[in-house]
Every structure is written in structure tokens, then in C-alpha cells.
């Protein structure tokens, strides 16, 4: 039975009438007083959760019974009456405000879209530049490797080539 505990926590004041200016005045009361007034004299005071009978049917019956009671506050009677013209004016102002906010948000979205497209193009260009630099680096690395292998080959065969040159020179002299 949850409702009495909600009453003891939330409902701590009751409408007491209007002051000289016509404004509503609240009189503060203890939760137990409010509970007794709303629930009747059979309510024995504070709600004890340890002794609570958790039965959903009882809660529904209690809520139905409570909703049938008038709580003494008629908010509609306290509010000033507004004419259809005032309603239309309020609606038009609300619609204008909504249109303005929606347009502003759409403009923000368009700016964000443009910024994202610009960022994407810049990123694509950076990736292309990085790819070109990487290709240049790999090309240079490959050329250095070819030069090193050629130099190693020439150094390893230098003696053979020298002897071949001497033999060719000897053939020319003979």
C-alpha cells in the first residue's frame, strides 16, 4: 500500500482560500492531519511499511475511492478565463517561437554539415599527401637497396673483372 507513504511525504499543505489581493493561500498541515482528512477517521495515523499488506487489488480500490473524493482544490476555477482570441494569440506566438527555434537548429545542422564536409576533404587531402610521401619514401628505400646490391655485386666481382680486363689487354698487345 504505497499511497499513504506518498501522502505523508508530498501532501503537506491544503488550500485555505484567497487573500485580500485575490491570490490563493496555502495553509500548512501535518501529513497525518491531511491523511486523516483525506482517508477518513479510520486512518490510524502514520503508515508502517513493515505492517503493510502488499495487495494490488486493495491499492486499486483505495485509489478508485480516493479519486472519487473532491480534495477541495479546483484549479480550473482559480485560473483566469482566457478568450479564444488570447488562445489564438498564444498559439501564434508559440508557433513563431517553435519555427524560429527549428530554423535556428536547421541552420546549425547545415553549418555542422558544411564543417564536416570541409573536414572530410581536408582529411582526404592529408591522406593523399601521406600516401604520396609514403610512396616517395618506399621508392627511395628501394633505390638505395638496388644501389647497395649493385655495389656489393661489383665489389664481389671486382677481381674477376680486373683479371678479365688484363686478359683482354694482353690479347690486344699480342
VENCORKA-V216954 format. One record per pair of residues at least 24 apart in sequence whose C-alpha atoms are under 10 Angstrom apart, sorted by sequence separation. I is the first residue (numbers start at 0). J is the second residue. If there is no record, write none. Layout:
I;J
I;J
This chain:
6;30
7;31
10;34
5;30
6;31
7;32
4;30
7;33
38;64
3;30
6;33
7;34
38;65
3;31
6;34
37;65
4;34
38;68
3;34
6;37
37;68
37;69
37;70
36;70
3;38
7;44
7;45
3;42
7;46
6;46
3;44
4;45
5;46
3;45
4;46
3;46
4;47
2;46
3;47
4;48
1;46
3;48
0;46
0;47
1;48
0;48
0;50
1;51
0;51
1;52
0;52
1;53
0;53
0;54
1;55
23;77
0;55
22;77
0;56
2;58
14;70
15;71
16;72
21;77
0;57
1;58
13;70
14;71
15;72
0;58
13;71
14;72
0;59
2;61
13;72
14;73
2;62
17;77
0;61
